Amino acid sequence: MKHNVYFDGKVQSLGVNTEEGYATVGVITPGKYSFSNDYEEHVIIITGTLKVKLPGEGWKTVKRNETYVVPSKSLFEVEAGADVAYICYYKGRRAE
């Protein structure tokens, strides 16, 4: 299991090998954060609401049980007004 910590601990995740491939389960505390990625990400919000700004798009709100997809090799932003939990599946990434 791999523990990832970002933005002085305000975003944290645990890596896990699933039947669908490598994934992370994480928590985002209130704030606005910018990320980059190497792999396509399929993110399902477990609890809370997250605003997401994907490349070439405006801000959209993603709620509990909804999914957003981030293209590989992207820069994107997220904003949380309260704690948000998610699971993120990485397409094409091998298990660790």
N, CA, C and O atoms as CSV, one atom per row, in Angstrom:
chain,resi,resn,atom,element,x,y,z
A,1,MET,N,N,0.844,-1.159,0.000
A,1,MET,CA,C,0.000,0.000,0.000
A,1,MET,C,C,0.899,1.235,0.000
A,1,MET,O,O,1.858,1.321,0.767
A,2,LYS,N,N,0.575,2.181,-0.866
A,2,LYS,CA,C,1.376,3.396,-0.977
A,2,LYS,C,C,0.565,4.589,-0.491
A,2,LYS,O,O,-0.571,4.789,-0.922
A,3,HIS,N,N,1.148,5.385,0.407
A,3,HIS,CA,C,0.497,6.569,0.954
A,3,HIS,C,C,1.059,7.797,0.250
A,3,HIS,O,O,2.268,8.031,0.267
A,4,ASN,N,N,0.174,8.584,-0.375
A,4,ASN,CA,C,0.571,9.804,-1.071
A,4,ASN,C,C,0.055,11.012,-0.300
A,4,ASN,O,O,-1.091,11.024,0.149
A,5,VAL,N,N,0.903,12.028,-0.147
A,5,VAL,CA,C,0.538,13.244,0.568
A,5,VAL,C,C,0.865,14.437,-0.316
A,5,VAL,O,O,1.980,14.558,-0.823
A,6,TYR,N,N,-0.118,15.322,-0.499
A,6,TYR,CA,C,0.050,16.504,-1.344
A,6,TYR,C,C,-0.392,17.748,-0.583
A,6,TYR,O,O,-1.196,17.664,0.346
A,7,PHE,N,N,0.134,18.894,-0.979
A,7,PHE,CA,C,-0.308,20.188,-0.458
A,7,PHE,C,C,-0.314,20.223,1.072
A,7,PHE,O,O,-1.327,20.519,1.707
A,8,ASP,N,N,0.854,19.911,1.639
A,8,ASP,CA,C,1.035,19.946,3.099
A,8,ASP,C,C,0.005,19.104,3.838
A,8,ASP,O,O,-0.445,19.480,4.921
A,9,GLY,N,N,-0.369,17.968,3.260
A,9,GLY,CA,C,-1.277,17.033,3.907
A,9,GLY,C,C,-2.749,17.316,3.673
A,9,GLY,O,O,-3.603,16.607,4.205
A,10,LYS,N,N,-3.064,18.342,2.887
A,10,LYS,CA,C,-4.469,18.692,2.647
A,10,LYS,C,C,-5.155,17.751,1.668
A,10,LYS,O,O,-6.384,17.688,1.622
A,11,VAL,N,N,-4.368,17.022,0.887
A,11,VAL,CA,C,-4.871,15.977,-0.014
A,11,VAL,C,C,-4.022,14.741,0.240
A,11,VAL,O,O,-2.794,14.799,0.173
A,12,GLN,N,N,-4.684,13.613,0.533
A,12,GLN,CA,C,-3.964,12.376,0.803
A,12,GLN,C,C,-4.688,11.209,0.152
A,12,GLN,O,O,-5.910,11.218,0.002
A,13,SER,N,N,-3.905,10.203,-0.231
A,13,SER,CA,C,-4.508,9.010,-0.824
A,13,SER,C,C,-3.689,7.775,-0.486
A,13,SER,O,O,-2.509,7.851,-0.145
A,14,LEU,N,N,-4.359,6.641,-0.595
A,14,LEU,CA,C,-3.714,5.338,-0.439
A,14,LEU,C,C,-3.851,4.583,-1.747
A,14,LEU,O,O,-4.952,4.463,-2.284
A,15,GLY,N,N,-2.741,4.072,-2.267
A,15,GLY,CA,C,-2.757,3.281,-3.485
A,15,GLY,C,C,-3.155,1.853,-3.190
A,15,GLY,O,O,-2.771,1.280,-2.170
A,16,VAL,N,N,-3.928,1.288,-4.094
A,16,VAL,CA,C,-4.418,-0.080,-3.899
A,16,VAL,C,C,-4.538,-0.759,-5.262
A,16,VAL,O,O,-4.916,-0.127,-6.249
A,17,ASN,N,N,-4.215,-2.041,-5.305
A,17,ASN,CA,C,-4.388,-2.825,-6.527
A,17,ASN,C,C,-5.784,-3.426,-6.507
A,17,ASN,O,O,-6.133,-4.155,-5.578
A,18,THR,N,N,-6.590,-3.127,-7.525
A,18,THR,CA,C,-7.970,-3.598,-7.592
A,18,THR,C,C,-8.151,-4.519,-8.791
A,18,THR,O,O,-7.242,-4.684,-9.604
A,19,GLU,N,N,-9.331,-5.114,-8.889
A,19,GLU,CA,C,-9.649,-5.942,-10.047
A,19,GLU,C,C,-9.638,-5.129,-11.337
A,19,GLU,O,O,-9.447,-5.678,-12.423
A,20,GLU,N,N,-9.846,-3.813,-11.212
A,20,GLU,CA,C,-9.852,-2.926,-12.377
A,20,GLU,C,C,-8.504,-2.276,-12.618
A,20,GLU,O,O,-8.384,-1.414,-13.488
A,21,GLY,N,N,-7.484,-2.670,-11.863
A,21,GLY,CA,C,-6.148,-2.096,-12.008
A,21,GLY,C,C,-5.792,-1.228,-10.815
A,21,GLY,O,O,-6.472,-1.236,-9.789
A,22,TYR,N,N,-4.712,-0.482,-10.975
A,22,TYR,CA,C,-4.235,0.365,-9.884
A,22,TYR,C,C,-5.219,1.506,-9.635
A,22,TYR,O,O,-5.765,2.087,-10.573
A,23,ALA,N,N,-5.436,1.817,-8.364
A,23,ALA,CA,C,-6.349,2.898,-7.988
A,23,ALA,C,C,-5.832,3.560,-6.718
A,23,ALA,O,O,-4.986,3.012,-6.012
A,24,THR,N,N,-6.356,4.748,-6.444
A,24,THR,CA,C,-6.112,5.398,-5.171
A,24,THR,C,C,-7.454,5.763,-4.549
A,24,THR,O,O,-8.404,6.129,-5.240
A,25,VAL,N,N,-7.502,5.652,-3.232
A,25,VAL,CA,C,-8.655,6.090,-2.462
A,25,VAL,C,C,-8.159,7.262,-1.637
A,25,VAL,O,O,-7.174,7.145,-0.908
A,26,GLY,N,N,-8.851,8.407,-1.754
A,26,GLY,CA,C,-8.300,9.578,-1.102
A,26,GLY,C,C,-9.319,10.529,-0.530
A,26,GLY,O,O,-10.529,10.360,-0.678
A,27,VAL,N,N,-8.772,11.557,0.145
A,27,VAL,CA,C,-9.555,12.613,0.755
A,27,VAL,C,C,-8.949,13.954,0.366
A,27,VAL,O,O,-7.731,14.132,0.359
A,28,ILE,N,N,-9.836,14.896,0.041
A,28,ILE,CA,C,-9.439,16.264,-0.275
A,28,ILE,C,C,-10.105,17.166,0.753
A,28,ILE,O,O,-11.327,17.134,0.899
A,29,THR,N,N,-9.324,17.968,1.467
A,29,THR,CA,C,-9.890,18.914,2.421
A,29,THR,C,C,-10.203,20.220,1.692
A,29,THR,O,O,-9.736,20.425,0.572
A,30,PRO,N,N,-10.984,21.103,2.310
A,30,PRO,CA,C,-11.374,22.333,1.616
A,30,PRO,C,C,-10.185,23.115,1.067
A,30,PRO,O,O,-9.171,23.299,1.741
A,31,GLY,N,N,-10.341,23.572,-0.185
A,31,GLY,CA,C,-9.306,24.349,-0.852
A,31,GLY,C,C,-9.353,24.130,-2.345
A,31,GLY,O,O,-10.167,23.362,-2.858
A,32,LYS,N,N,-8.458,24.824,-3.036
A,32,LYS,CA,C,-8.343,24.739,-4.498
A,32,LYS,C,C,-6.952,24.200,-4.818
A,32,LYS,O,O,-5.953,24.701,-4.303
A,33,TYR,N,N,-6.891,23.171,-5.674
A,33,TYR,CA,C,-5.639,22.476,-5.930
A,33,TYR,C,C,-5.451,22.226,-7.422
A,33,TYR,O,O,-6.413,21.955,-8.141
A,34,SER,N,N,-4.208,22.319,-7.879
A,34,SER,CA,C,-3.854,22.028,-9.270
A,34,SER,C,C,-3.050,20.741,-9.321
A,34,SER,O,O,-2.160,20.521,-8.500
A,35,PHE,N,N,-3.371,19.891,-10.294
A,35,PHE,CA,C,-2.706,18.602,-10.455
A,35,PHE,C,C,-2.268,18.408,-11.895
A,35,PHE,O,O,-2.788,19.043,-12.812
A,36,SER,N,N,-1.307,17.525,-12.076
A,36,SER,CA,C,-0.947,17.019,-13.406
A,36,SER,C,C,-0.972,15.498,-13.305
A,36,SER,O,O,-0.882,14.937,-12.213
A,37,ASN,N,N,-1.096,14.835,-14.453
A,37,ASN,CA,C,-1.169,13.375,-14.424
A,37,ASN,C,C,-0.447,12.770,-15.616
A,37,ASN,O,O,-0.196,13.454,-16.608
A,38,ASP,N,N,-0.119,11.514,-15.522
A,38,ASP,CA,C,0.491,10.769,-16.619
A,38,ASP,C,C,-0.503,9.836,-17.292
A,38,ASP,O,O,-0.407,9.579,-18.492
A,39,TYR,N,N,-1.459,9.329,-16.517
A,39,TYR,CA,C,-2.419,8.330,-17.005
A,39,TYR,C,C,-3.829,8.904,-17.011
A,39,TYR,O,O,-4.138,9.820,-16.249
A,40,GLU,N,N,-4.675,8.365,-17.865
A,40,GLU,CA,C,-6.088,8.730,-17.832
A,40,GLU,C,C,-6.659,8.319,-16.477
A,40,GLU,O,O,-6.405,7.214,-15.997
A,41,GLU,N,N,-7.425,9.209,-15.869
A,41,GLU,CA,C,-7.978,8.956,-14.552
A,41,GLU,C,C,-9.499,8.963,-14.619
A,41,GLU,O,O,-10.102,9.849,-15.224
A,42,HIS,N,N,-10.107,7.965,-13.991
A,42,HIS,CA,C,-11.558,7.897,-13.839
A,42,HIS,C,C,-11.826,8.052,-12.349
A,42,HIS,O,O,-11.531,7.153,-11.561
A,43,VAL,N,N,-12.384,9.193,-11.968
A,43,VAL,CA,C,-12.538,9.543,-10.561
A,43,VAL,C,C,-14.019,9.486,-10.179
A,43,VAL,O,O,-14.861,10.132,-10.804
A,44,ILE,N,N,-14.316,8.709,-9.151
A,44,ILE,CA,C,-15.677,8.594,-8.628
A,44,ILE,C,C,-15.705,9.265,-7.258
A,44,ILE,O,O,-14.917,8.931,-6.374
A,45,ILE,N,N,-16.620,10.210,-7.095
A,45,ILE,CA,C,-16.768,10.875,-5.808
A,45,ILE,C,C,-17.551,9.946,-4.878
A,45,ILE,O,O,-18.658,9.517,-5.204
A,46,ILE,N,N,-16.969,9.645,-3.726
A,46,ILE,CA,C,-17.593,8.753,-2.747
A,46,ILE,C,C,-18.510,9.542,-1.821
A,46,ILE,O,O,-19.623,9.111,-1.519
A,47,THR,N,N,-18.035,10.698,-1.375
A,47,THR,CA,C,-18.838,11.564,-0.524
A,47,THR,C,C,-18.400,13.005,-0.743
A,47,THR,O,O,-17.231,13.275,-1.019
A,48,GLY,N,N,-19.345,13.924,-0.618
A,48,GLY,CA,C,-19.055,15.335,-0.821
A,48,GLY,C,C,-19.308,15.767,-2.251
A,48,GLY,O,O,-19.843,15.020,-3.070
A,49,THR,N,N,-18.905,17.004,-2.524
A,49,THR,CA,C,-19.063,17.615,-3.842
A,49,THR,C,C,-17.750,18.280,-4.208
A,49,THR,O,O,-17.128,18.939,-3.375
A,50,LEU,N,N,-17.326,18.108,-5.454
A,50,LEU,CA,C,-16.055,18.648,-5.923
A,50,LEU,C,C,-16.280,19.440,-7.199
A,50,LEU,O,O,-16.965,18.976,-8.111
A,51,LYS,N,N,-15.703,20.637,-7.266
A,51,LYS,CA,C,-15.695,21.389,-8.511
A,51,LYS,C,C,-14.432,20.982,-9.267
A,51,LYS,O,O,-13.355,20.882,-8.679
A,52,VAL,N,N,-14.568,20.748,-10.572
A,52,VAL,CA,C,-13.454,20.260,-11.386
A,52,VAL,C,C,-13.334,21.112,-12.635
A,52,VAL,O,O,-14.336,21.419,-13.280
A,53,LYS,N,N,-12.093,21.500,-12.983
A,53,LYS,CA,C,-11.830,22.231,-14.224
A,53,LYS,C,C,-10.840,21.410,-15.043
A,53,LYS,O,O,-9.646,21.371,-14.745
A,54,LEU,N,N,-11.361,20.753,-16.083
A,54,LEU,CA,C,-10.549,19.912,-16.958
A,54,LEU,C,C,-10.009,20.739,-18.107
A,54,LEU,O,O,-10.542,21.814,-18.381
A,55,PRO,N,N,-8.966,20.278,-18.793
A,55,PRO,CA,C,-8.374,21.036,-19.892
A,55,PRO,C,C,-9.413,21.415,-20.949
A,55,PRO,O,O,-10.169,20.569,-21.428
A,56,GLY,N,N,-9.435,22.699,-21.302
A,56,GLY,CA,C,-10.319,23.178,-22.356
A,56,GLY,C,C,-11.785,23.266,-21.967
A,56,GLY,O,O,-12.635,23.499,-22.826
A,57,GLU,N,N,-12.095,23.085,-20.694
A,57,GLU,CA,C,-13.476,23.126,-20.227
A,57,GLU,C,C,-13.606,24.121,-19.080
A,57,GLU,O,O,-12.613,24.526,-18.476
A,58,GLY,N,N,-14.850,24.510,-18.790
A,58,GLY,CA,C,-15.119,25.348,-17.639
A,58,GLY,C,C,-15.278,24.493,-16.394
A,58,GLY,O,O,-15.167,23.268,-16.446
A,59,TRP,N,N,-15.539,25.152,-15.280
A,59,TRP,CA,C,-15.743,24.449,-14.024
A,59,TRP,C,C,-17.045,23.650,-14.077
A,59,TRP,O,O,-18.053,24.131,-14.595
A,60,LYS,N,N,-17.020,22.444,-13.545
A,60,LYS,CA,C,-18.247,21.658,-13.402
A,60,LYS,C,C,-18.272,21.061,-12.000
A,60,LYS,O,O,-17.228,20.825,-11.391
A,61,THR,N,N,-19.467,20.824,-11.507
A,61,THR,CA,C,-19.646,20.267,-10.172
A,61,THR,C,C,-19.899,18.776,-10.280
A,61,THR,O,O,-20.754,18.334,-11.047
A,62,VAL,N,N,-19.147,18.000,-9.502
A,62,VAL,CA,C,-19.274,16.545,-9.487
A,62,VAL,C,C,-19.710,16.147,-8.079
A,62,VAL,O,O,-19.049,16.479,-7.095
A,63,LYS,N,N,-20.832,15.432,-7.999
A,63,LYS,CA,C,-21.415,15.065,-6.716
A,63,LYS,C,C,-21.185,13.592,-6.399
A,63,LYS,O,O,-20.646,12.837,-7.208
A,64,ARG,N,N,-21.607,13.207,-5.200
A,64,ARG,CA,C,-21.485,11.824,-4.735
A,64,ARG,C,C,-22.029,10.841,-5.779
A,64,ARG,O,O,-23.104,11.043,-6.343
A,65,ASN,N,N,-21.268,9.782,-6.019
A,65,ASN,CA,C,-21.579,8.711,-6.975
A,65,ASN,C,C,-21.451,9.135,-8.438
A,65,ASN,O,O,-21.801,8.362,-9.330
A,66,GLU,N,N,-20.963,10.332,-8.699
A,66,GLU,CA,C,-20.712,10.767,-10.075
A,66,GLU,C,C,-19.233,10.597,-10.397
A,66,GLU,O,O,-18.388,10.551,-9.503
A,67,THR,N,N,-18.937,10.504,-11.694
A,67,THR,CA,C,-17.576,10.263,-12.181
A,67,THR,C,C,-17.146,11.373,-13.113
A,67,THR,O,O,-17.953,11.894,-13.884
A,68,TYR,N,N,-15.871,11.738,-13.046
A,68,TYR,CA,C,-15.289,12.587,-14.082
A,68,TYR,C,C,-14.033,11.897,-14.590
A,68,TYR,O,O,-13.393,11.129,-13.872
A,69,VAL,N,N,-13.688,12.188,-15.856
A,69,VAL,CA,C,-12.540,11.550,-16.505
A,69,VAL,C,C,-11.532,12.625,-16.887
A,69,VAL,O,O,-11.868,13.610,-17.543
A,70,VAL,N,N,-10.288,12.415,-16.464
A,70,VAL,CA,C,-9.199,13.335,-16.791
A,70,VAL,C,C,-8.336,12.677,-17.863
A,70,VAL,O,O,-7.829,11.576,-17.646
A,71,PRO,N,N,-8.157,13.330,-19.022
A,71,PRO,CA,C,-7.283,12.753,-20.055
A,71,PRO,C,C,-5.843,12.631,-19.548
A,71,PRO,O,O,-5.428,13.386,-18.669
A,72,SER,N,N,-5.092,11.693,-20.096
A,72,SER,CA,C,-3.687,11.544,-19.714
A,72,SER,C,C,-2.892,12.791,-20.105
A,72,SER,O,O,-3.269,13.532,-21.013
A,73,LYS,N,N,-1.795,12.997,-19.400
A,73,LYS,CA,C,-0.878,14.115,-19.652
A,73,LYS,C,C,-1.599,15.458,-19.598
A,73,LYS,O,O,-1.455,16.284,-20.499
A,74,SER,N,N,-2.373,15.671,-18.542
A,74,SER,CA,C,-3.189,16.885,-18.403
A,74,SER,C,C,-2.804,17.683,-17.172
A,74,SER,O,O,-2.218,17.160,-16.224
A,75,LEU,N,N,-3.149,18.965,-17.209
A,75,LEU,CA,C,-3.154,19.817,-16.036
A,75,LEU,C,C,-4.613,20.092,-15.731
A,75,LEU,O,O,-5.377,20.433,-16.634
A,76,PHE,N,N,-5.015,19.949,-14.473
A,76,PHE,CA,C,-6.407,20.181,-14.128
A,76,PHE,C,C,-6.491,20.719,-12.711
A,76,PHE,O,O,-5.543,20.605,-11.934
A,77,GLU,N,N,-7.654,21.315,-12.375
A,77,GLU,CA,C,-7.853,21.898,-11.065
A,77,GLU,C,C,-9.080,21.294,-10.401
A,77,GLU,O,O,-10.029,20.887,-11.071
A,78,VAL,N,N,-9.046,21.241,-9.076
A,78,VAL,CA,C,-10.205,20.834,-8.301
A,78,VAL,C,C,-10.375,21.828,-7.158
A,78,VAL,O,O,-9.416,22.443,-6.693
A,79,GLU,N,N,-11.629,21.968,-6.718
A,79,GLU,CA,C,-11.920,22.841,-5.584
A,79,GLU,C,C,-12.968,22.173,-4.703
A,79,GLU,O,O,-14.027,21.758,-5.175
A,80,ALA,N,N,-12.654,22.080,-3.419
A,80,ALA,CA,C,-13.559,21.474,-2.450
A,80,ALA,C,C,-13.955,22.519,-1.421
A,80,ALA,O,O,-13.104,23.235,-0.893
A,81,GLY,N,N,-15.265,22.605,-1.136
A,81,GLY,CA,C,-15.753,23.505,-0.103
A,81,GLY,C,C,-15.836,22.819,1.248
A,81,GLY,O,O,-15.896,23.475,2.288
A,82,ALA,N,N,-15.838,21.495,1.226
A,82,ALA,CA,C,-15.857,20.654,2.427
A,82,ALA,C,C,-15.071,19.392,2.089
A,82,ALA,O,O,-14.663,19.209,0.942
A,83,ASP,N,N,-14.855,18.531,3.058
A,83,ASP,CA,C,-14.113,17.299,2.801
A,83,ASP,C,C,-14.783,16.468,1.712
A,83,ASP,O,O,-16.007,16.341,1.670
A,84,VAL,N,N,-13.962,15.911,0.839
A,84,VAL,CA,C,-14.421,15.064,-0.269
A,84,VAL,C,C,-13.612,13.771,-0.239
A,84,VAL,O,O,-12.395,13.803,-0.058
A,85,ALA,N,N,-14.285,12.637,-0.414
A,85,ALA,CA,C,-13.605,11.348,-0.552
A,85,ALA,C,C,-13.845,10.831,-1.961
A,85,ALA,O,O,-14.909,11.048,-2.540
A,86,TYR,N,N,-12.843,10.142,-2.509
A,86,TYR,CA,C,-12.933,9.674,-3.897
A,86,TYR,C,C,-12.169,8.376,-4.078
A,86,TYR,O,O,-11.353,7.989,-3.242
A,87,ILE,N,N,-12.455,7.712,-5.195
A,87,ILE,CA,C,-11.603,6.623,-5.675
A,87,ILE,C,C,-11.247,6.958,-7.108
A,87,ILE,O,O,-12.106,7.360,-7.894
A,88,CYS,N,N,-9.983,6.792,-7.445
A,88,CYS,CA,C,-9.471,7.138,-8.765
A,88,CYS,C,C,-8.836,5.905,-9.396
A,88,CYS,O,O,-7.906,5.318,-8.843
A,89,TYR,N,N,-9.353,5.519,-10.566
A,89,TYR,CA,C,-8.799,4.393,-11.326
A,89,TYR,C,C,-7.913,4.941,-12.436
A,89,TYR,O,O,-8.324,5.832,-13.179
A,90,TYR,N,N,-6.701,4.414,-12.550
A,90,TYR,CA,C,-5.723,4.865,-13.536
A,90,TYR,C,C,-5.702,3.891,-14.705
A,90,TYR,O,O,-5.288,2.742,-14.552
A,91,LYS,N,N,-6.141,4.338,-15.853
A,91,LYS,CA,C,-6.187,3.476,-17.037
A,91,LYS,C,C,-4.783,3.304,-17.617
A,91,LYS,O,O,-4.107,4.287,-17.924
A,92,GLY,N,N,-4.353,2.064,-17.765
A,92,GLY,CA,C,-3.061,1.761,-18.347
A,92,GLY,C,C,-1.915,1.716,-17.366
A,92,GLY,O,O,-0.794,1.389,-17.756
A,93,ARG,N,N,-2.153,2.033,-16.103
A,93,ARG,CA,C,-1.098,2.003,-15.100
A,93,ARG,C,C,-1.036,0.611,-14.488
A,93,ARG,O,O,-2.056,0.031,-14.117
A,94,ARG,N,N,0.173,0.092,-14.390
A,94,ARG,CA,C,0.360,-1.234,-13.800
A,94,ARG,C,C,0.230,-1.195,-12.284
A,94,ARG,O,O,0.421,-0.159,-11.648
A,95,ALA,N,N,-0.093,-2.329,-11.738
A,95,ALA,CA,C,-0.175,-2.467,-10.286
A,95,ALA,C,C,1.195,-2.203,-9.668
A,95,ALA,O,O,2.228,-2.420,-10.300
A,96,GLU,N,N,1.185,-1.745,-8.461
A,96,GLU,CA,C,2.457,-1.466,-7.744
A,96,GLU,C,C,2.695,-2.510,-6.685
A,96,GLU,O,O,3.701,-2.454,-5.978
